[in-house]
């Protein structure tokens, strides 16, 4: 069962409401929060270079840290951006503990989609090459790039989440794009 | 007329399916190899991991995470980590004072350990420290003479005004 399909609320609650309820110890609100953001956090971690088999543990650790520090979420940055920054810290700590040996194994595999096998092979190869490239970006470049490319956040929201300025976020984004273009050209 | 900057700003939303390219934008993409290359990167990045089925039951995960959060006492944990960091910092300073010579002594009875040896001395306690704690150690050792992230992330960008940032972008893009 996936994050997306596992839980359906009758009415979607706002992040602020959910956080307030979570802080009051409401387990249902916590579940809703995980359902709304878990899949995106998993993708963020995977795209940042986490090993496929480690992603779920890292997601759990991310939510554990988030629930422990909900009081520090000011609401200025969207909750998704805030969770992604926590996930980035979790991944960094895991990489430091594991000496990065669990990151991006050579035998990594993804389930191919049906269609032209040659095209799929090329696409899969490009995607994996891209994932490696993203994982090797400097941290701020990587986080800015993923928050923009995968979450579609505006530079102001990214800046708030990462504690930088919108102009600097734009520069980091274009720095990342430039490196990744060179990588898959 | 669509510019490369305008197109670049629209790419994430388009890749995520929140909007579609207009005919002039399609034309620009067809004519501009640089924008096409950027679009390939952004589109592929937006799809990364999208086909994966991240198996996890939100209710179980939420219960586990809440239980973990309630079980640990954050203040005590934080205090203990900083205490360990402080002790490690002090140990690092003591080791440096003991083993790194300020000036090579030509004469005298004291035998100093060569600086190359001192530099390779392992300080195992540092391995368990977080980045924040390591910064404390670095600050103690170097007097905050440098920022470990400076080389990688160029945090000085935050202090630039829009003109300065534009110059950086222009330099970066080579235009």
Interface residues (C-beta under 8 A of the other chain):
Chain A: X1 X2 X3 X6 X7 X22 X25 X27 X30 X31 X32 X33 X34 X35 X38 X39 X42 X43 X46 X47 X52 X55 X56 X59 X60 X63 X64 X66 X67 X68 X69 X92 X93 X110 X111 X113 X123 X126 X127 X130 X131 X134 X138 X139 X140 X141 X145 X146 X148 X149 X150 X152 X164 X165 X167 X168 X170 X171 X172 X174 X175 X177 X178 X180 X181 X184 X185
Chain B: X8 X12 X13 X15 X16 X18 X34 X37 X38 X40 X41 X42 X44 X45 X46 X47 X48 X49 X50 X51 X52 X53 X54 X55 X56 X57 X58 X59 X61 X62 X63 X64 X65 X66 X68 X69 X72 X74 X130 X131 X149 X152 X153 X154 X155 X157 X158 X160 X161 X162 X165 X168 X169 X172 X173
